[in-house]
Amino acid sequence: MKNVQYLRLSLRNRKNDLVCKNIVNLLQTQKYLKKVSLFSHVSDFFQDIWDTLASSQLLHKSLTSIEFHEATFDNSALLQLSRFYNLKHLKLYRCRNFIGEIQEINNLLVFQNLSQLIICKIGVNPRILEFLLKRSNRSLNVLEFHDHVLNFHETVLWCTSFCQNLSRFVASIQVNQIWDIILLFKECKKLDYFHIYDAKLLIEDEEEPWDEYRPPELELFQANELLKELGSCIPMTMKTIKIWMNWLITIEDIEELISKCVNFGLNMKVLEFRHCKGFGNAHKEVIRNYLMNNNNYHNNSF
């Protein structure tokens, strides 16, 4: 097999030298491989495979998408990733030891093509995150944090400084970080998909709840002042807003928000609120009427 374009490796068993050798040989013959997904529970097995990928001159050019699931890196992960100068999509899911010395990366062109960065259940060093956002700059369109972002305020500042072409933003945040979204809306004028959810929630439980699923108790946030300002700065490109937090929203708050959406000519497709206190049928009716007038009614829009 010499023309593989997508390779998914699940390294879940104990390391087998023969299997490892065969995978290494396979990787070394690839010229057109574009996407790799590595699922790892065996650290030494993963490191051998990853070292092979990172050292292949052919793959440095061809690979545009890399996903790591439950991988444990050595101390050179960032430096190794920087060799893939056409990298457009990077996903890190529950990985460990994703570190590296930024000063070791001398090539100013690395990560400049990165358009999608998805981080799940992993705390990325703020210096590394800033470096990735700064280097990807206006190429970055998709940014997702499926874990609590401790330095959320700084992250928003980096986005507004370097990544103003963002079209999709998803983040798990705490109540005291909510006001930062105003700055994001004001500076990232190309946003069309925006989703924030309480850091206590697990996204997988919310998207595919089981029968006995009961969400945790969420801290209440008085949202009236925020919604007033939010309605005045929603980007014209916005199509989807999802708020999965315990916001106290009156019917008057919703009516004022919708009124601003209408006045500014926004053509929203999805306006979704979950876990909001006092959110009843009257709220839903206001949203439903607005979306129906836009010919964009979705049953799950609230």
C-alpha positions in Angstrom: 0.0 0.0 0.0 1.8 3.1 -1.3 -1.0 5.5 -2.0 -2.7 5.7 1.4 -4.3 9.1 2.1 -5.9 8.5 5.5 -4.5 6.3 8.2 -6.1 5.5 11.6 -4.0 3.6 14.1 -5.3 2.2 17.3 -2.4 1.3 19.6 -4.3 -0.3 22.4 -2.4 -3.6 23.0 1.0 -4.2 24.4 3.9 -3.3 22.1 4.7 -6.0 19.5 8.0 -5.5 17.8 6.9 -7.2 14.6 3.7 -5.2 14.4 5.6 -2.0 15.1 8.2 -2.7 12.5 5.4 -3.4 9.9 3.7 -0.1 10.7 7.0 1.8 10.5 7.8 0.2 7.1 4.3 1.2 5.9 4.7 4.8 7.0 8.1 5.1 5.4 6.7 4.3 1.9 3.9 6.8 1.9 4.1 9.8 -0.3 0.5 11.0 -0.4 -0.7 10.5 3.2 -2.8 13.5 4.2 -4.5 12.5 7.5 -3.4 10.5 10.5 -5.3 9.6 13.6 -3.4 8.0 16.4 -5.3 6.3 19.3 -2.8 5.3 22.0 -2.9 3.5 25.3 0.7 2.2 25.1 3.2 5.0 25.4 6.4 3.3 24.0 4.4 1.8 21.0 3.0 5.3 20.3 6.4 7.0 20.6 8.0 4.7 18.0 5.2 5.3 15.5 5.1 9.1 16.1 8.9 9.4 15.8 8.7 7.7 12.5 6.0 10.1 11.3 7.9 13.1 12.5 11.2 12.0 10.9 9.7 11.3 7.4 10.6 14.0 4.9 7.9 12.8 2.6 5.2 13.2 5.3 6.4 16.7 6.3 5.0 17.9 3.0 1.9 15.7 2.5 0.3 15.6 6.0 -2.3 18.2 6.5 -4.3 16.7 9.4 -3.1 15.0 12.6 -5.2 13.8 15.5 -3.9 12.4 18.8 -6.1 10.5 21.2 -4.8 9.6 24.7 -1.2 9.9 23.6 1.8 10.4 26.0 4.5 12.5 24.4 8.2 12.9 25.2 9.5 16.4 25.6 9.7 17.3 21.9 6.1 17.1 20.8 5.9 20.8 19.6 9.2 20.6 17.8 8.2 17.5 16.0 4.8 18.9 15.0 6.5 22.0 13.6 8.1 19.9 10.8 4.7 19.4 9.1 4.6 22.8 7.4 1.4 22.1 5.5 -0.5 21.1 8.7 -4.1 22.5 8.6 -5.9 20.4 11.3 -4.7 19.5 14.7 -6.7 17.7 17.4 -5.4 16.8 20.9 -7.7 14.6 23.0 -6.7 13.6 26.5 -3.0 13.7 25.8 -0.2 14.0 28.3 3.1 15.9 28.3 2.3 18.0 25.3 5.2 20.4 25.8 8.3 21.7 24.1 10.7 24.6 23.9 9.4 27.4 21.6 12.8 28.8 21.1 13.9 25.6 19.4 11.5 26.4 16.5 13.4 28.7 14.2 11.3 28.4 11.1 8.9 31.4 10.9 6.6 29.6 8.5 5.6 26.7 10.8 1.9 26.4 11.7 1.0 29.3 9.3 -1.4 27.0 7.5 -3.2 25.8 10.6 -6.9 26.4 10.2 -8.4 24.1 12.8 -7.2 23.6 16.4 -9.3 21.4 18.7 -8.2 20.7 22.3 -10.1 18.2 24.4 -9.5 17.3 28.0 -6.0 18.6 28.1 -4.5 21.6 29.7 -2.1 23.2 27.2 0.7 25.4 28.4 -0.4 29.1 27.9 2.9 29.9 26.2 2.4 27.0 23.7 -1.2 28.0 23.1 -0.2 31.6 22.5 2.5 30.5 20.1 0.1 28.3 18.1 -2.5 31.1 17.8 0.1 33.7 16.9 1.7 31.5 14.2 -1.5 30.3 12.7 -2.8 33.9 12.8 -5.5 34.7 10.2 -5.4 31.2 8.8 -7.1 29.8 11.9 -10.9 29.4 11.3 -11.9 26.8 13.9 -10.9 26.9 17.6 -12.4 24.5 20.2 -11.7 24.0 23.8 -13.5 21.0 25.3 -12.1 21.5 28.8 -12.0 24.4 31.2 -9.6 27.1 29.9 -7.8 28.5 32.9 -6.4 31.5 31.0 -9.6 32.2 29.1 -9.2 36.0 29.2 -5.7 35.8 27.7 -6.9 33.3 25.1 -9.6 35.7 24.0 -7.1 38.5 23.8 -4.8 36.3 21.6 -7.8 35.5 19.4 -8.7 39.1 18.9 -5.1 40.1 18.2 -4.0 37.2 15.9 -7.0 35.2 14.8 -9.7 37.6 13.6 -10.8 35.3 10.8 -12.2 32.8 13.3 -15.5 31.4 12.0 -16.2 28.7 14.7 -15.5 29.1 18.4 -16.4 26.5 21.1 -15.3 26.7 24.7 -16.0 25.2 28.1 -16.0 28.2 30.5 -16.9 29.2 34.1 -19.4 31.9 35.1 -16.7 34.5 35.9 -15.3 34.2 32.3 -18.6 35.0 30.5 -18.0 38.7 29.9 -14.9 38.0 27.7 -17.2 36.8 24.9 -18.2 40.4 24.3 -14.7 41.3 23.2 -14.6 38.2 21.0 -17.8 39.2 19.2 -16.5 42.7 18.7 -13.2 41.8 17.2 -13.8 38.5 15.4 -16.3 39.7 12.8 -16.4 36.5 10.7 -17.8 34.2 13.5 -20.7 32.1 12.2 -20.8 29.4 14.9 -20.4 30.2 18.6 -20.9 27.7 21.5 -20.1 28.0 25.1 -21.0 25.6 27.9 -20.5 25.4 31.6 -17.2 23.8 32.7 -19.1 21.4 34.9 -20.8 19.9 31.9 -19.4 17.1 29.8 -20.0 17.7 26.1 -20.4 14.0 25.3 -23.1 13.6 28.0 -25.0 16.6 26.6 -24.8 15.5 23.0 -25.7 11.9 23.7 -27.5 11.7 27.1 -28.6 8.4 28.5 -32.0 7.9 30.1 -30.7 8.4 33.7 -28.5 11.4 32.8 -28.9 14.3 35.2 -26.8 17.4 34.6 -24.8 18.7 37.6 -26.0 21.8 39.5 -24.7 24.9 37.7 -23.9 28.3 39.1 -26.6 30.9 38.3 -25.7 34.0 36.2 -27.9 37.1 35.9 -27.7 37.5 32.1 -29.8 40.7 31.5 -26.9 43.1 31.2 -24.8 40.7 29.2 -27.6 40.0 26.7 -28.2 43.8 26.2 -24.5 44.3 25.2 -24.4 40.9 23.4 -27.3 41.9 21.1 -25.4 45.0 19.9 -22.2 43.2 18.9 -23.2 39.9 17.3 -21.2 39.6 14.1 -23.4 39.9 10.9 -22.0 36.5 9.8 -23.4 34.6 12.8 -25.7 31.7 12.1 -25.5 29.6 15.3 -25.3 30.6 19.0 -25.5 27.9 21.6 -25.5 28.8 25.3 -25.4 25.8 27.7 -25.2 27.5 31.0 -27.5 28.4 33.9 -28.4 31.9 32.9 -31.4 33.8 34.4 -33.2 35.1 31.3 -36.5 36.9 31.5 -38.9 37.1 28.6 -38.1 40.8 28.2 -34.4 39.9 27.9 -35.2 37.5 25.0 -37.5 39.9 23.3 -34.8 42.7 23.4 -32.2 40.3 22.1 -34.4 39.2 19.2 -35.4 42.8 18.5 -31.7 43.7 18.0 -31.1 40.7 15.8 -34.0 41.9 13.6 -32.9 45.5 13.5 -29.3 44.5 12.6 -30.6 42.2 9.9 -29.1 39.0 11.4 -30.1 35.8 9.7 -29.7 33.3 12.5 -30.4 29.6 12.0 -29.9 28.3 15.5 -30.4 30.1 18.8 -30.1 27.5 21.5 -30.3 27.9 25.3 -29.9 24.9 27.7 -30.1 24.8 31.5 -31.2 28.4 31.7 -33.3 29.2 34.8 -37.0 30.2 34.2 -36.7 29.5 30.4 -40.2 28.6 29.5 -42.7 28.3 26.6 -43.0 32.1 26.2 -39.2 32.3 25.6 -39.4 29.5 23.1 -42.2 31.1 21.2 -40.3 34.3 20.8 -37.3 32.4 19.4 -39.5 30.2 17.2 -41.3 33.1 15.6 -38.0 34.9 14.8 -36.4 31.8 13.3 -39.6 31.0 11.3 -39.6 34.5 9.9 -36.0 33.8 8.7 -37.2 30.5 7.2 -34.6 28.9 9.5 -36.8 27.1 12.1 -35.0 24.2 13.9 -36.8 22.2 16.6 -33.7 22.2 18.7 -33.1 25.9 18.6 -33.9 26.3 22.3 
